[in-house]
Amino acid sequence: MSSLLVDNIGELVTNVPAAGGDGPLGLRRGVALLVEAGRVVWIGPARYAPAADRRIDAEGGAVLPGFVDSHAHLVFAGDRAAEFAARMAGEPYTGGGIRTTVGATRAASDDDLRDTVHRLRDEAMRQGTTTMEIKSGYGLTVVDEARSLRIAAEVTAETTFLGAHVVPAEYAGRPDDYVGLVCGPMLTAAAPYARWVDVFCERGAFDADHARAILTVGQSAGLGLRLHANQLGPGPGVRLGVELGAASVDHCTHLSDADVNALADSATADGSTAGDGSTSGDRQAGTVATLLPGAEFSTRSPYPDARRLLDAGVTVALATDCNPGSSYTSSMPFCVALAVREMRMTPAEAVWAATAGGARALRRTDVGVLRPGVRADLMILDAPSHLHLAYRPGVPLVRQVLHNGVPQCRL
């Protein structure tokens, strides 16, 4: 069995403070890491490192778990650069542009969609993302939703059925009929390729009754629950997600005290605490609040108040929301920098949210942390500390990525 040693590490972010590391990120120094069969098998003082078949010299750089991007929309055709330019000129984003992408996606071939998915997935990998959730939602027909998920499943196990993205034009004025399609033939066709079901619960999309119906049927089909909620304004989405036991409610831009309390109660009900890495073991985190600062950046909207959520004890994740309309970025380092600058997160909180927090949002215990037994998904920075991800925004600091223990192209 081939083994790989990563040594000369300046700082190792483990996200496992209980294992002897410093602070909420479980920082360790003077250590090395051994990988076998795609798993981390040993972490310890570098001077005691076992022999290995191969070696990677981290050159004093920081080593972190790979980013876990738990919210992305990669299956689409075309772009909406003109919409972005118009919005920057003062036109508000209302979500209507989704239908533009739906038309282009329906007209695209499987190979065209596949090329976009692989291009963006590779782009994200080069920036340190080793686990990525991918949603459907730009097909909105039985055939197109199923093929979107089938293509997404070629690159990730974290696929989400988002047939309830918007009501397509052919169902205008008949949302109940479209929800019936989503809950029936569309779900049946999509479920074999999906792990999750999601709904865009917002004004102009789907109300609470529709969202409840879709999520309940999806859950009965064996899918986990996620929910777009409270992005464009206050609404029932966050509390509905908590009530139904959703793994994550995403956006969380406009929250009432009741919304925050519901999220905090869900996090503490199972023994978890705030999303700062301070929990121990593999306990899940109730309903995670997944924040998507790229969307606020690209729409000039108010940013979510991450500080309010963290101080209340809510578990927080960060994700890119990569999509062609409202957040066309695959860069988790960019989202970390935005979270620190615009959402009052500390660098440690933002890094935890982008790694372990994303894993919590996907109900994963094998990624987002570095300890013996987990997948060897990690990145090596061309910088001595995780702090540089926010300290040097826009700089390509990720020098090397290991995915399932396999080094990707040196960057």
NORFENTA-V934711 format. One line per field, one symbol per residue. phi: phi as a letter, one per 20 degrees, with the letter a starting at -180 (. if undefined). burial: # if it has 24 or more other ideal C-beta (glycine too) atoms within 12 Angstrom, else .. A space follows every 50 residues. Layout:
phi=???
burial=???
This chain:
phi=.fccddclefbdedmcffeneemfelfccmdccddblmcfdbcaggfdff fbfccdeflmffdcggfdeebbceebcmbcffffffffeoefecnffgff fgfffgefegffffffgfffffffgfdoedcbecdepddmcgffffffff ffffcbeedcecfeebefgfdgmcfffffffffdgffgfegfdddcccce ebgnccefffffffffffffenefdcbfbleerfaeffffffgemffbdd nleddegffffffffffefdnecgfcneedmdffcleeeedcffffgedl dfffeffffffeneedddbelgbfddaecdefgffffffffddmefgfff fffecffffffdlddecnccbgoefedbcdeeaebfgffefcfnefefeb cdclmdfegfe
burial=..###############.#.#.#######.#####..#######.#..#. .....#.#..##################.#..##..#.....#.###### ##.###.#....##.##..##.####################.####### ###.##############..#...#..##.###..##.###.######## ##.#####.##########.#.##########..################ #####...##.###.##....########..#.################. #.########.################################.###### #####################..#################..#...#### ########...
